[in-house]
Amino acid sequence: MSGTLPLFEKYPALSGLPHVRLGLFPTPVQELHGLSESDNRVFIKRDDLSGLEYGGNKVRKLEFALGEAKANGCTDVITFGCDGSNHALATGIYAGKLGMHSISILRTQHNTRYLRKNLLKSAFYGIELHHCENGSISRTKTKVRADATSAGKSSIFSKVAYWLVSIFESYEISVLTLNLSSGSTVMDEPVASSRNSILDLII
């Protein structure tokens, strides 16, 4: 987790953005041989390997979101989502690694195995949990100095992280596809200018 972020190396003017190193980057790019053809090779970027405690795309945006919170001197972080929110869990895990207390305000969601697992993990990592039946945080009054993060934490910092930080080397890429879940992720179709080029993109 040491060294300069590739984004800042490529675009020094952005180096002033609040940021903390949380993940294990860069994550590897692996070819899917079963889907590849002679003229069309298919690769997957293994962002599931971005962290030991919790991997996936959340780590990248939290490097900026929590970096902003630390830069503002926050000691507590408030976020909200559904009962099984992956965002709330990831926020709590990485906020704790930075010495901040995490509070998750959760609204009702259909009971599933992954929901129960996420709630158990939240308890294990010491995340303070509050249930709000109608999904509003207005009834929960927490007297802390906090960075209130929205569900999914889509902000200018997370967008910068999600779209700009990471590199594809030695591949000619014609189509880049992103999975869509909570709505914060979208699709793009960047085209590499030449073989062996580096695309300044993140997936």
Secondary structure as GFF3:
##gff-version 3
##sequence-region A 1 203
A	DSSP	alpha_helix	6	10	.	.	.	ID=ss1
A	DSSP	three_ten_helix	12	14	.	.	.	ID=ss2
A	DSSP	beta_strand	29	31	.	.	.	ID=ss3
A	DSSP	beta_strand	43	45	.	.	.	ID=ss4
A	DSSP	three_ten_helix	47	49	.	.	.	ID=ss5
A	DSSP	alpha_helix	58	71	.	.	.	ID=ss6
A	DSSP	beta_strand	76	82	.	.	.	ID=ss7
A	DSSP	alpha_helix	86	97	.	.	.	ID=ss8
A	DSSP	beta_strand	101	107	.	.	.	ID=ss9
A	DSSP	alpha_helix	113	124	.	.	.	ID=ss10
A	DSSP	beta_strand	128	131	.	.	.	ID=ss11
A	DSSP	beta_strand	146	149	.	.	.	ID=ss12
A	DSSP	alpha_helix	156	164	.	.	.	ID=ss13
A	DSSP	beta_strand	167	168	.	.	.	ID=ss14
A	DSSP	beta_strand	199	200	.	.	.	ID=ss15
###
